[in-house]
Amino acid sequence: MNAPPKSFHHLLVFFFKFRVSCVFLYMRRLHFIYFLCLSFLVGCHPKQVTHKTPYSLVPESSQSLIRIKNISSGLSALEKHTLLQQLGSENPFLLPESLSKILGLFETKGPGLMSLIKDKPDPPQGVFVIPSRYLLWPSDSLGLSVRDTIVDNDRRLSILQTQGVTAYKTQIDSLTIIASQPGLISGLWNAKVLSDPQIQKILSLKPDKDLVITQRGPLNQWISYDLQLTPDGMSGHGVLIPSPDTPEVTHLSLGQQPQLSQAPLITPLMAKSSISLAYNKLDTLTTQLKRWEHDWTILPSVFETTDELTLIEFAEHKAVALHSLDPDLSISELAPYISLPSAYRSINLYAVTEAQKLFAPFQPLLGKPTGLTRCFVWDSFIVFTQDEDTAQQYIGLLQNKAIIASSSSYEGYQSYLAASGSLLYIALDGQLDPVLRNSFDLSEPTKLSKYPLIISQIIGDNGFAHVNFIAKSNKNKSLVNNQVQLLTTTVLDQALLTTPQFFANHKTSGKDIVVQDIGNKLYFIGANGKILWTKTLDAPILGPVQEVDILRNGKKQLAFTTPKGLYILDRNGQNVSPFPKLFKDPITQPLAIFDYDNNRKYRFVIVQGAELLMYDHAGKRVKGFAFQKTKNNLIHAPTHIRIGSKDYLLIQEDNGRLQILDRVGKTRIAVTDRFDFGPMGPLKEGNNFVFWTKDFTKISIDTNGKISRDTSTKSENSMTYSLGTNKATLDENLLRLNNRLIELPLGLYQAPQLFEIKGTFYVALHNRENNTILMLNKSGEALKNFPVYGSSSIDMADMNRNKKSNFVVQGQANEVLIYQIQ
């Protein structure tokens, strides 16, 4: 077939294009009409709000907001955590029972937001909002009943029921809402939501955290923090937005440069709490302080010399501490408020007047610190206390490092806190600080007995503050674990004459204390520091009080001599018949007691110049003891040493003669050499007798009478002191302990004392230069928080049979101090 003519082909193409154009124009007209109709329809309805996140559906009356990443584990943690359980009905995260049971059936793949509304005394109500795509419905086997209904202008509402409780569910845009009451859902339908843009911003912070709490405070301030719950406690990190209209303590931190707080160095462990404010811009601080009602004009000049103020609260009184940049300058600036000092433990105590005027500007932080009448300087602090007694107690606590900074608990807290801050709250003995009380919406102070240390920190920023807090349970350990603690201070009528020492208590199997004052009064002190009885003696006691059991019934008696007699007292202070034995001629040496076979058949040896008198437990002269008198006076009491199966009695005369006798008083080893005896009696070292001369030559004599001399000893302190296999020598501040050389802090040390308590070895050193006691372990390491205050040598024991070592020492001239090593 031949092709159509060319003109006909063009005609067909034209016709086809014309038809297509007509169809296209027709379709455009239809679309235009459709668009006009749609626009008209849309314009006839109110403008719709699209809710894309749970933060847009927060009921306007909410107090607590909880963003939970995993609904099942998050709710369980909030309900079962021990700290929150201790709050009981005050638990700010206590959910309505209906939400707790019903939401516990669900699982989630992403975070949702719980809003709690509290109108006490009514139970709390709540709303949980979550993107629908994150919510996993429970299986039918879990017993959740769902019934749909139509309410409120044809809006769909589901009724959820299980285990006798009911909750309500609806859908708004892409969000699922579950509420404890239908009225809460109606409020969201009617846009009764929280619209504060700052709160919206806060709620969107920390999107990756498992549990984020946002709390409205009593002054309409907001705090938001991620809450980390652990088996032993909780911690939080977040932000606080103070109310712009109502002044509160947080405002004092705004505008200040954060700095390292010194409050832990001045807060005692026995305090209830402390709150400190660090400052470095006084003009800004003054402006903030004047937001409260006031009748002052400028800050006293002393505050220009300080950079931190701390209020310390005790059970019955308060103290205030200023951290000084220059303590001498601060004292100078305090001249109008203080008068000439007295002294306690070499520390000046100033009398204070008009303390209320001095601290009036800081009333928002301190309240009214009335009754501050004393102050003292401690390192870089000036501490103000109620009276002289509380000042002395405070000084004792500081000297013994019984402070927060020395606590092992505080060491573990520091990683949760920023290095620098503005406000620091330290709450002890389970007290909740103001930050947490506001964070948990607690109107009344609450005590958490298992949480002995709770710390909160505020760091001022531009119009808001950062917040950190940490609380951990003690796990049956004391806050003062692993450190020394002053248990009691006992004040005698007069200054001490003897060094306090422990004495066995057969009733408790523990220890009591005996000591004599310069009035010759003997004190018997219980383990609690209470004076049980006193007895005035005729003269000073010679040497230490010794323990005997002359009735051999396990009940110990006190045995000692004075220059006038031999005394045996029971633990009630009564004479044990037939004692005392009084003498016409003076007794010149301490009492020597020999118990040859450890059978309590004692021999009491009295020295009167050159004469020896030996008595038995019945107070009768012992017959058969051949040695009675020397030609020269004895320089020490006789010493009994057993080596192998033989007894040796060593007698040192002031002419340098040494006699070594057997138990019947006959010569056992003849010694012909003469010695210039030193201040200490003989000791046993291995199978040798050892003593030192006045020039500190060490003399060793074996059981065959062979004599060795060692002239390497340079002073009394550098003599060797032994306990079991442990040996210690001291040369100035160099201690050699079991062949290990240890350099001690510079000081004037007495001879080392060696103790072993319940298998633990201790070395105690009294530094006479600053009246402190240093305690070392077997490796020569100083125990935690030593040295502590003490002005004598010590005695050491497990005083209370609680597996904790105690030591007793003189404090001030008339004080007996009892310490415990935890």
PyMOL commands that set and color helices and strands:
alter all, ss='L'
color gray80, all
select helices_A, chain A and resi 6-43+54-56+71-80+82-86+88-90+97-103+132-134+140-142+182-189+197-203+249-253+263-265+282-289+301-305+327-333+355-358+360-366+388-399+404-406+408-416+434-439
alter helices_A, ss='H'
color red, helices_A
select strands_A, chain A and resi 64-68+107-108+112-117+125-131+135-136+145-151+155-162+165-172+175-179+211-216+222-230+233-241+273-278+306-313+318-324+342-344+347-351+374-378+381-385+423-428+453-460+465-472+484-491+501-505+510-516+521-525+531-536+542-548+557-562+565-569+581-582+592-594+603-608+611-615+639-643+646-652+658-661+667-669+683-685+688-692+698-701+707-710+721-723+726-731+734-737+740-743+753-757+760-767+772-776+788-789+795-797+805-810+815-821
alter strands_A, ss='S'
color yellow, strands_A
deselect
rebuild
show_as cartoon
